[in-house]
Every structure is written in structure tokens, then in C-alpha cells.
Amino acid sequence: MKRTELKRKAPMPRGKGFKTTANPPKRKASKQAKSNAGLEALKAQARRRDGSTCVRCGVVVGSGGNVHHRRNRGMGGSRAANVIANLVTLCGTPTSGCHGDVTLRPAAIDAERFGWVLPTNGTIDPATVPVLVAWLGWAYPLRDGSWQVIDDMRAVA
């Protein structure tokens, strides 16, 4: 099939493109954007609580530290996963450092036993599972964004 060249009947005037308005209408923030804003605020709160320090190894990570979901967002619903008690600061990325170890090799480092990972069973409240924090020892992550240190871990078991 032979193609023919498209030809304009009249030349397009220069300098006249699409019409734009001086003040385009504002879009409402999507549910996703609102959810992400809330999650970012929770992550910042977790970094403050943890002193921008990895809870596993104690390395100061600064503002670039990754915040890890102890129960992954895909394992129990994203709304339930986005609570301060479910978040801890870890060094590295989801594939490197402590964050990578906890994410990719949880069984090898016994991450569930130390509270850095929660069981996939979505019924456990993250605030009821203690975490081994490098500078505190065993502690509960409270819903108010602080840690409650456990003096005698034998009393919990």
C-alpha cells in the first residue's frame, strides 16, 4: 500500500499554539497523594524517635535513613501498616545494609525474633511486639512515637 504525504490546505499561523488559561483550575489532591503525605509525616516521626539511627546496628544514618515497615504494606493492608509502631529506621536501602538484610534475608538474621519484622499474620498489633533497639535494648514502640524500654525481657516471654 502506497502512502501519500499529508498536506495542509492552509499554513499554520506562527506563535499560536494551544490556548492556555492564566490560572488553570486546581486539582483536588488524590487519595494516593493524601496517603503519601501522611506516610511521609509518620516516617519523619519515626526518624525523630530513632534519632536518625539504625535500630539494628546503631549507625547514625541522618535524614537519608530508610524507614522500614515491620509488617510490609502488602501483608495486612497498607492502612494498618502505616502506624508509628510499625515503623523503624534502618541503614541502607531495601536491598543493602541492615534494611536489605531485614527485607531480603529475615530468616538468616532472625529478624522476626528481634522484632524488626512482624509475622505475616495481620492480626498482631505492632505496638505489642518488642523490638531489639541497638542503643536501648528491648523496647516497645508506642503509638505516641516513643519507646518503652523493657527492664526484664524474661517478664515479657
Stockholm file with secondary structure:
# STOCKHOLM 1.0

chainA/1-157         MKRTELKRKAPMPRGKGFKTTANPPKRKASKQAKSNAGLEALKAQARRRDGSTCVRCGVVVGSGGNVHHRRNRGMGGSRAANVIANLVTLCGTPTSGCHGDVTLRPAAIDAERFGWVLPTNGTIDPATVPVLVAWLGWAYPLRDGSWQVIDDMRAVA
#=GR chainA/1-157 SS CCCCCCCCSSCCCTTCCSCCCSSCCCCCCCHHHHHHHHHHHHHHHHHHHTTTBCTTTCCBCGGGCEEEESSCTTSSCHHHHCSGGGEEEESSCTTSHHHHHHHHCTTTTTTTTTTSSCCSCTTSCGGGSCEEETTTEEEEECTTSCEEECSCHHHHC
#=GC SS_cons         CCCCCCCCSSCCCTTCCSCCCSSCCCCCCCHHHHHHHHHHHHHHHHHHHTTTBCTTTCCBCGGGCEEEESSCTTSSCHHHHCSGGGEEEESSCTTSHHHHHHHHCTTTTTTTTTTSSCCSCTTSCGGGSCEEETTTEEEEECTTSCEEECSCHHHHC
//
